[in-house]
Amino acid sequence: MHPVPPFPSRPFRQRPRSILLPAPLRLLMRRATDPLRCRAVLAQMYGYWEP
């Protein structure tokens, strides 16, 4: 099973959908825990958000 998120997910679920991350980004964030990949993953995430 996947690890429990660091914060309780009760009120956060009621936020607008635009805040929810797409599945690929979620996988990237999960992979970011690997220190060897962290920099590359962060670069990909910023590339995703920037215009």
mmJSON file of the N, C-alpha and C atoms, coordinates in Angstrom:
{"data_MODEL":{"atom_site":{
"group_PDB":["ATOM","ATOM","ATOM","ATOM","ATOM","ATOM","ATOM","ATOM","ATOM","ATOM","ATOM","ATOM","ATOM","ATOM","ATOM","ATOM","ATOM","ATOM","ATOM","ATOM","ATOM","ATOM","ATOM","ATOM","ATOM","ATOM","ATOM","ATOM","ATOM","ATOM","ATOM","ATOM","ATOM","ATOM","ATOM","ATOM","ATOM","ATOM","ATOM","ATOM","ATOM","ATOM","ATOM","ATOM","ATOM","ATOM","ATOM","ATOM","ATOM","ATOM","ATOM","ATOM","ATOM","ATOM","ATOM","ATOM","ATOM","ATOM","ATOM","ATOM","ATOM","ATOM","ATOM","ATOM","ATOM","ATOM","ATOM","ATOM","ATOM","ATOM","ATOM","ATOM","ATOM","ATOM","ATOM","ATOM","ATOM","ATOM","ATOM","ATOM","ATOM","ATOM","ATOM","ATOM","ATOM","ATOM","ATOM","ATOM","ATOM","ATOM","ATOM","ATOM","ATOM","ATOM","ATOM","ATOM","ATOM","ATOM","ATOM","ATOM","ATOM","ATOM","ATOM","ATOM","ATOM","ATOM","ATOM","ATOM","ATOM","ATOM","ATOM","ATOM","ATOM","ATOM","ATOM","ATOM","ATOM","ATOM","ATOM","ATOM","ATOM","ATOM","ATOM","ATOM","ATOM","ATOM","ATOM","ATOM","ATOM","ATOM","ATOM","ATOM","ATOM","ATOM","ATOM","ATOM","ATOM","ATOM","ATOM","ATOM","ATOM","ATOM","ATOM","ATOM","ATOM","ATOM","ATOM","ATOM","ATOM","ATOM","ATOM","ATOM","ATOM"],
"id":[1,2,3,4,5,6,7,8,9,10,11,12,13,14,15,16,17,18,19,20,21,22,23,24,25,26,27,28,29,30,31,32,33,34,35,36,37,38,39,40,41,42,43,44,45,46,47,48,49,50,51,52,53,54,55,56,57,58,59,60,61,62,63,64,65,66,67,68,69,70,71,72,73,74,75,76,77,78,79,80,81,82,83,84,85,86,87,88,89,90,91,92,93,94,95,96,97,98,99,100,101,102,103,104,105,106,107,108,109,110,111,112,113,114,115,116,117,118,119,120,121,122,123,124,125,126,127,128,129,130,131,132,133,134,135,136,137,138,139,140,141,142,143,144,145,146,147,148,149,150,151,152,153],
"type_symbol":["N","C","C","N","C","C","N","C","C","N","C","C","N","C","C","N","C","C","N","C","C","N","C","C","N","C","C","N","C","C","N","C","C","N","C","C","N","C","C","N","C","C","N","C","C","N","C","C","N","C","C","N","C","C","N","C","C","N","C","C","N","C","C","N","C","C","N","C","C","N","C","C","N","C","C","N","C","C","N","C","C","N","C","C","N","C","C","N","C","C","N","C","C","N","C","C","N","C","C","N","C","C","N","C","C","N","C","C","N","C","C","N","C","C","N","C","C","N","C","C","N","C","C","N","C","C","N","C","C","N","C","C","N","C","C","N","C","C","N","C","C","N","C","C","N","C","C","N","C","C","N","C","C"],
"label_atom_id":["N","CA","C","N","CA","C","N","CA","C","N","CA","C","N","CA","C","N","CA","C","N","CA","C","N","CA","C","N","CA","C","N","CA","C","N","CA","C","N","CA","C","N","CA","C","N","CA","C","N","CA","C","N","CA","C","N","CA","C","N","CA","C","N","CA","C","N","CA","C","N","CA","C","N","CA","C","N","CA","C","N","CA","C","N","CA","C","N","CA","C","N","CA","C","N","CA","C","N","CA","C","N","CA","C","N","CA","C","N","CA","C","N","CA","C","N","CA","C","N","CA","C","N","CA","C","N","CA","C","N","CA","C","N","CA","C","N","CA","C","N","CA","C","N","CA","C","N","CA","C","N","CA","C","N","CA","C","N","CA","C","N","CA","C","N","CA","C","N","CA","C","N","CA","C","N","CA","C"],
"label_alt_id":[null,null,null,null,null,null,null,null,null,null,null,null,null,null,null,null,null,null,null,null,null,null,null,null,null,null,null,null,null,null,null,null,null,null,null,null,null,null,null,null,null,null,null,null,null,null,null,null,null,null,null,null,null,null,null,null,null,null,null,null,null,null,null,null,null,null,null,null,null,null,null,null,null,null,null,null,null,null,null,null,null,null,null,null,null,null,null,null,null,null,null,null,null,null,null,null,null,null,null,null,null,null,null,null,null,null,null,null,null,null,null,null,null,null,null,null,null,null,null,null,null,null,null,null,null,null,null,null,null,null,null,null,null,null,null,null,null,null,null,null,null,null,null,null,null,null,null,null,null,null,null,null,null],
"label_comp_id":["MET","MET","MET","HIS","HIS","HIS","PRO","PRO","PRO","VAL","VAL","VAL","PRO","PRO","PRO","PRO","PRO","PRO","PHE","PHE","PHE","PRO","PRO","PRO","SER","SER","SER","ARG","ARG","ARG","PRO","PRO","PRO","PHE","PHE","PHE","ARG","ARG","ARG","GLN","GLN","GLN","ARG","ARG","ARG","PRO","PRO","PRO","ARG","ARG","ARG","SER","SER","SER","ILE","ILE","ILE","LEU","LEU","LEU","LEU","LEU","LEU","PRO","PRO","PRO","ALA","ALA","ALA","PRO","PRO","PRO","LEU","LEU","LEU","ARG","ARG","ARG","LEU","LEU","LEU","LEU","LEU","LEU","MET","MET","MET","ARG","ARG","ARG","ARG","ARG","ARG","ALA","ALA","ALA","THR","THR","THR","ASP","ASP","ASP","PRO","PRO","PRO","LEU","LEU","LEU","ARG","ARG","ARG","CYS","CYS","CYS","ARG","ARG","ARG","ALA","ALA","ALA","VAL","VAL","VAL","LEU","LEU","LEU","ALA","ALA","ALA","GLN","GLN","GLN","MET","MET","MET","TYR","TYR","TYR","GLY","GLY","GLY","TYR","TYR","TYR","TRP","TRP","TRP","GLU","GLU","GLU","PRO","PRO","PRO"],
"label_asym_id":["A","A","A","A","A","A","A","A","A","A","A","A","A","A","A","A","A","A","A","A","A","A","A","A","A","A","A","A","A","A","A","A","A","A","A","A","A","A","A","A","A","A","A","A","A","A","A","A","A","A","A","A","A","A","A","A","A","A","A","A","A","A","A","A","A","A","A","A","A","A","A","A","A","A","A","A","A","A","A","A","A","A","A","A","A","A","A","A","A","A","A","A","A","A","A","A","A","A","A","A","A","A","A","A","A","A","A","A","A","A","A","A","A","A","A","A","A","A","A","A","A","A","A","A","A","A","A","A","A","A","A","A","A","A","A","A","A","A","A","A","A","A","A","A","A","A","A","A","A","A","A","A","A"],
"label_entity_id":["1","1","1","1","1","1","1","1","1","1","1","1","1","1","1","1","1","1","1","1","1","1","1","1","1","1","1","1","1","1","1","1","1","1","1","1","1","1","1","1","1","1","1","1","1","1","1","1","1","1","1","1","1","1","1","1","1","1","1","1","1","1","1","1","1","1","1","1","1","1","1","1","1","1","1","1","1","1","1","1","1","1","1","1","1","1","1","1","1","1","1","1","1","1","1","1","1","1","1","1","1","1","1","1","1","1","1","1","1","1","1","1","1","1","1","1","1","1","1","1","1","1","1","1","1","1","1","1","1","1","1","1","1","1","1","1","1","1","1","1","1","1","1","1","1","1","1","1","1","1","1","1","1"],
"label_seq_id":[1,1,1,2,2,2,3,3,3,4,4,4,5,5,5,6,6,6,7,7,7,8,8,8,9,9,9,10,10,10,11,11,11,12,12,12,13,13,13,14,14,14,15,15,15,16,16,16,17,17,17,18,18,18,19,19,19,20,20,20,21,21,21,22,22,22,23,23,23,24,24,24,25,25,25,26,26,26,27,27,27,28,28,28,29,29,29,30,30,30,31,31,31,32,32,32,33,33,33,34,34,34,35,35,35,36,36,36,37,37,37,38,38,38,39,39,39,40,40,40,41,41,41,42,42,42,43,43,43,44,44,44,45,45,45,46,46,46,47,47,47,48,48,48,49,49,49,50,50,50,51,51,51],
"pdbx_PDB_ins_code":[null,null,null,null,null,null,null,null,null,null,null,null,null,null,null,null,null,null,null,null,null,null,null,null,null,null,null,null,null,null,null,null,null,null,null,null,null,null,null,null,null,null,null,null,null,null,null,null,null,null,null,null,null,null,null,null,null,null,null,null,null,null,null,null,null,null,null,null,null,null,null,null,null,null,null,null,null,null,null,null,null,null,null,null,null,null,null,null,null,null,null,null,null,null,null,null,null,null,null,null,null,null,null,null,null,null,null,null,null,null,null,null,null,null,null,null,null,null,null,null,null,null,null,null,null,null,null,null,null,null,null,null,null,null,null,null,null,null,null,null,null,null,null,null,null,null,null,null,null,null,null,null,null],
"Cartn_x":[0.841,0.0,0.882,0.296,1.089,1.101,2.157,2.284,1.202,0.863,-0.162,0.407,-0.373,0.116,0.451,1.397,1.844,0.773,-0.215,-1.259,-2.595,-3.484,-4.818,-5.592,-6.343,-6.965,-8.439,-8.844,-10.268,-10.67,-10.181,-10.696,-10.065,-8.897,-8.181,-8.922,-9.737,-10.443,-11.485,-11.924,-13.005,-12.479,-11.171,-10.606,-11.029,-10.888,-11.21,-10.349,-10.876,-10.193,-8.865,-8.71,-7.5,-6.247,-6.459,-5.309,-4.854,-5.755,-5.385,-4.379,-3.401,-2.365,-2.771,-2.404,-2.631,-1.801,-2.231,-1.573,-0.074,0.363,1.804,2.617,2.062,2.777,2.861,1.775,1.794,2.892,3.018,4.073,5.448,5.602,6.889,7.217,6.209,6.46,6.827,6.199,6.534,7.982,8.384,9.745,10.764,10.317,11.241,11.873,11.357,11.947,13.291,13.543,14.85,15.819,16.83,17.698,18.443,18.693,19.42,18.561,17.235,16.344,15.704,15.931,15.158,15.303,16.536,16.755,16.068,16.198,15.586,14.062,13.528,12.071,11.568,12.285,11.868,11.902,12.917,13.002,11.796,11.396,10.232,8.96,8.838,7.634,7.544,8.673,8.635,8.354,8.893,8.606,7.127,6.482,5.054,4.238,4.643,3.832,4.134,5.373,5.703,5.122,4.81,4.2,5.167],
"Cartn_y":[-1.202,0.0,1.26,2.381,3.61,4.242,4.972,5.591,6.639,6.863,7.845,9.246,10.163,11.535,12.179,13.112,13.724,14.564,15.039,15.842,15.102,15.37,14.746,15.217,14.316,14.651,15.009,15.496,15.797,17.101,18.303,19.519,19.764,19.176,19.479,18.953,17.913,17.326,18.288,19.26,20.139,21.31,21.36,22.449,22.301,23.371,23.277,22.237,21.697,20.591,21.025,22.313,22.768,22.504,22.314,22.093,20.636,19.738,18.32,18.07,17.22,16.947,15.784,15.846,14.697,13.503,12.312,11.088,11.055,11.44,11.38,12.257,13.44,14.341,13.735,13.049,12.398,11.332,10.588,9.568,10.228,11.36,12.06,12.496,13.001,13.455,12.272,11.124,9.947,9.525,9.654,9.28,10.28,11.492,12.54,12.188,11.175,10.772,10.092,9.665,9.105,10.263,10.423,11.609,11.715,10.575,10.611,11.219,11.063,11.549,12.878,13.329,14.468,15.681,15.993,17.204,17.102,15.945,15.781,15.851,15.245,15.243,16.659,17.405,18.783,19.596,19.37,20.088,19.752,18.481,18.084,18.728,18.785,19.362,20.848,21.569,22.995,23.206,22.332,22.422,22.214,21.39,21.13,22.374,23.086,24.221,25.507,25.664,26.924,26.956,28.15,28.285,27.902],
"Cartn_z":[0.0,0.0,0.0,-0.43,-0.453,0.936,1.256,2.582,2.811,4.079,4.436,4.238,3.675,3.49,4.83,4.859,6.115,6.801,6.067,6.699,6.631,7.586,7.565,6.338,5.722,4.439,4.604,5.781,5.927,5.253,5.689,5.054,3.68,3.432,2.201,0.981,1.161,0.014,-0.552,0.26,-0.19,-1.023,-1.251,-2.054,-3.517,-4.297,-5.73,-6.429,-7.515,-8.19,-8.802,-9.072,-9.759,-8.922,-7.608,-6.71,-6.754,-7.143,-7.176,-8.29,-8.004,-9.0,-9.877,-11.161,-12.036,-11.578,-11.962,-11.499,-11.817,-13.034,-13.321,-12.373,-12.044,-11.142,-9.746,-9.354,-8.044,-8.0,-9.109,-9.165,-9.104,-9.784,-9.747,-8.325,-7.613,-6.248,-5.362,-5.608,-4.815,-5.094,-6.371,-6.74,-6.206,-5.909,-5.462,-4.119,-3.434,-2.157,-2.392,-3.624,-3.951,-4.184,-3.315,-3.393,-4.724,-5.371,-6.64,-7.738,-7.612,-8.677,-8.322,-7.093,-6.589,-7.508,-7.89,-8.693,-10.047,-10.693,-12.011,-11.908,-10.856,-10.686,-10.437,-9.605,-9.35,-10.642,-11.458,-12.731,-13.603,-13.607,-14.404,-13.855,-12.521,-11.925,-12.255,-12.135,-12.45,-13.931,-14.758,-16.181,-16.467,-15.642,-15.826,-15.496,-14.414,-13.966,-14.72,-15.195,-15.86,-17.268,-17.774,-19.103,-20.218],
"occupancy":[1.0,1.0,1.0,1.0,1.0,1.0,1.0,1.0,1.0,1.0,1.0,1.0,1.0,1.0,1.0,1.0,1.0,1.0,1.0,1.0,1.0,1.0,1.0,1.0,1.0,1.0,1.0,1.0,1.0,1.0,1.0,1.0,1.0,1.0,1.0,1.0,1.0,1.0,1.0,1.0,1.0,1.0,1.0,1.0,1.0,1.0,1.0,1.0,1.0,1.0,1.0,1.0,1.0,1.0,1.0,1.0,1.0,1.0,1.0,1.0,1.0,1.0,1.0,1.0,1.0,1.0,1.0,1.0,1.0,1.0,1.0,1.0,1.0,1.0,1.0,1.0,1.0,1.0,1.0,1.0,1.0,1.0,1.0,1.0,1.0,1.0,1.0,1.0,1.0,1.0,1.0,1.0,1.0,1.0,1.0,1.0,1.0,1.0,1.0,1.0,1.0,1.0,1.0,1.0,1.0,1.0,1.0,1.0,1.0,1.0,1.0,1.0,1.0,1.0,1.0,1.0,1.0,1.0,1.0,1.0,1.0,1.0,1.0,1.0,1.0,1.0,1.0,1.0,1.0,1.0,1.0,1.0,1.0,1.0,1.0,1.0,1.0,1.0,1.0,1.0,1.0,1.0,1.0,1.0,1.0,1.0,1.0,1.0,1.0,1.0,1.0,1.0,1.0],
"B_iso_or_equiv":[0.0,0.0,0.0,0.0,0.0,0.0,0.0,0.0,0.0,0.0,0.0,0.0,0.0,0.0,0.0,0.0,0.0,0.0,0.0,0.0,0.0,0.0,0.0,0.0,0.0,0.0,0.0,0.0,0.0,0.0,0.0,0.0,0.0,0.0,0.0,0.0,0.0,0.0,0.0,0.0,0.0,0.0,0.0,0.0,0.0,0.0,0.0,0.0,0.0,0.0,0.0,0.0,0.0,0.0,0.0,0.0,0.0,0.0,0.0,0.0,0.0,0.0,0.0,0.0,0.0,0.0,0.0,0.0,0.0,0.0,0.0,0.0,0.0,0.0,0.0,0.0,0.0,0.0,0.0,0.0,0.0,0.0,0.0,0.0,0.0,0.0,0.0,0.0,0.0,0.0,0.0,0.0,0.0,0.0,0.0,0.0,0.0,0.0,0.0,0.0,0.0,0.0,0.0,0.0,0.0,0.0,0.0,0.0,0.0,0.0,0.0,0.0,0.0,0.0,0.0,0.0,0.0,0.0,0.0,0.0,0.0,0.0,0.0,0.0,0.0,0.0,0.0,0.0,0.0,0.0,0.0,0.0,0.0,0.0,0.0,0.0,0.0,0.0,0.0,0.0,0.0,0.0,0.0,0.0,0.0,0.0,0.0,0.0,0.0,0.0,0.0,0.0,0.0],
"pdbx_formal_charge":[null,null,null,null,null,null,null,null,null,null,null,null,null,null,null,null,null,null,null,null,null,null,null,null,null,null,null,null,null,null,null,null,null,null,null,null,null,null,null,null,null,null,null,null,null,null,null,null,null,null,null,null,null,null,null,null,null,null,null,null,null,null,null,null,null,null,null,null,null,null,null,null,null,null,null,null,null,null,null,null,null,null,null,null,null,null,null,null,null,null,null,null,null,null,null,null,null,null,null,null,null,null,null,null,null,null,null,null,null,null,null,null,null,null,null,null,null,null,null,null,null,null,null,null,null,null,null,null,null,null,null,null,null,null,null,null,null,null,null,null,null,null,null,null,null,null,null,null,null,null,null,null,null],
"auth_seq_id":[1,1,1,2,2,2,3,3,3,4,4,4,5,5,5,6,6,6,7,7,7,8,8,8,9,9,9,10,10,10,11,11,11,12,12,12,13,13,13,14,14,14,15,15,15,16,16,16,17,17,17,18,18,18,19,19,19,20,20,20,21,21,21,22,22,22,23,23,23,24,24,24,25,25,25,26,26,26,27,27,27,28,28,28,29,29,29,30,30,30,31,31,31,32,32,32,33,33,33,34,34,34,35,35,35,36,36,36,37,37,37,38,38,38,39,39,39,40,40,40,41,41,41,42,42,42,43,43,43,44,44,44,45,45,45,46,46,46,47,47,47,48,48,48,49,49,49,50,50,50,51,51,51],
"auth_comp_id":["MET","MET","MET","HIS","HIS","HIS","PRO","PRO","PRO","VAL","VAL","VAL","PRO","PRO","PRO","PRO","PRO","PRO","PHE","PHE","PHE","PRO","PRO","PRO","SER","SER","SER","ARG","ARG","ARG","PRO","PRO","PRO","PHE","PHE","PHE","ARG","ARG","ARG","GLN","GLN","GLN","ARG","ARG","ARG","PRO","PRO","PRO","ARG","ARG","ARG","SER","SER","SER","ILE","ILE","ILE","LEU","LEU","LEU","LEU","LEU","LEU","PRO","PRO","PRO","ALA","ALA","ALA","PRO","PRO","PRO","LEU","LEU","LEU","ARG","ARG","ARG","LEU","LEU","LEU","LEU","LEU","LEU","MET","MET","MET","ARG","ARG","ARG","ARG","ARG","ARG","ALA","ALA","ALA","THR","THR","THR","ASP","ASP","ASP","PRO","PRO","PRO","LEU","LEU","LEU","ARG","ARG","ARG","CYS","CYS","CYS","ARG","ARG","ARG","ALA","ALA","ALA","VAL","VAL","VAL","LEU","LEU","LEU","ALA","ALA","ALA","GLN","GLN","GLN","MET","MET","MET","TYR","TYR","TYR","GLY","GLY","GLY","TYR","TYR","TYR","TRP","TRP","TRP","GLU","GLU","GLU","PRO","PRO","PRO"],
"auth_asym_id":["A","A","A","A","A","A","A","A","A","A","A","A","A","A","A","A","A","A","A","A","A","A","A","A","A","A","A","A","A","A","A","A","A","A","A","A","A","A","A","A","A","A","A","A","A","A","A","A","A","A","A","A","A","A","A","A","A","A","A","A","A","A","A","A","A","A","A","A","A","A","A","A","A","A","A","A","A","A","A","A","A","A","A","A","A","A","A","A","A","A","A","A","A","A","A","A","A","A","A","A","A","A","A","A","A","A","A","A","A","A","A","A","A","A","A","A","A","A","A","A","A","A","A","A","A","A","A","A","A","A","A","A","A","A","A","A","A","A","A","A","A","A","A","A","A","A","A","A","A","A","A","A","A"],
"auth_atom_id":["N","CA","C","N","CA","C","N","CA","C","N","CA","C","N","CA","C","N","CA","C","N","CA","C","N","CA","C","N","CA","C","N","CA","C","N","CA","C","N","CA","C","N","CA","C","N","CA","C","N","CA","C","N","CA","C","N","CA","C","N","CA","C","N","CA","C","N","CA","C","N","CA","C","N","CA","C","N","CA","C","N","CA","C","N","CA","C","N","CA","C","N","CA","C","N","CA","C","N","CA","C","N","CA","C","N","CA","C","N","CA","C","N","CA","C","N","CA","C","N","CA","C","N","CA","C","N","CA","C","N","CA","C","N","CA","C","N","CA","C","N","CA","C","N","CA","C","N","CA","C","N","CA","C","N","CA","C","N","CA","C","N","CA","C","N","CA","C","N","CA","C","N","CA","C","N","CA","C"],
"pdbx_PDB_model_num":[1,1,1,1,1,1,1,1,1,1,1,1,1,1,1,1,1,1,1,1,1,1,1,1,1,1,1,1,1,1,1,1,1,1,1,1,1,1,1,1,1,1,1,1,1,1,1,1,1,1,1,1,1,1,1,1,1,1,1,1,1,1,1,1,1,1,1,1,1,1,1,1,1,1,1,1,1,1,1,1,1,1,1,1,1,1,1,1,1,1,1,1,1,1,1,1,1,1,1,1,1,1,1,1,1,1,1,1,1,1,1,1,1,1,1,1,1,1,1,1,1,1,1,1,1,1,1,1,1,1,1,1,1,1,1,1,1,1,1,1,1,1,1,1,1,1,1,1,1,1,1,1,1]
}}}
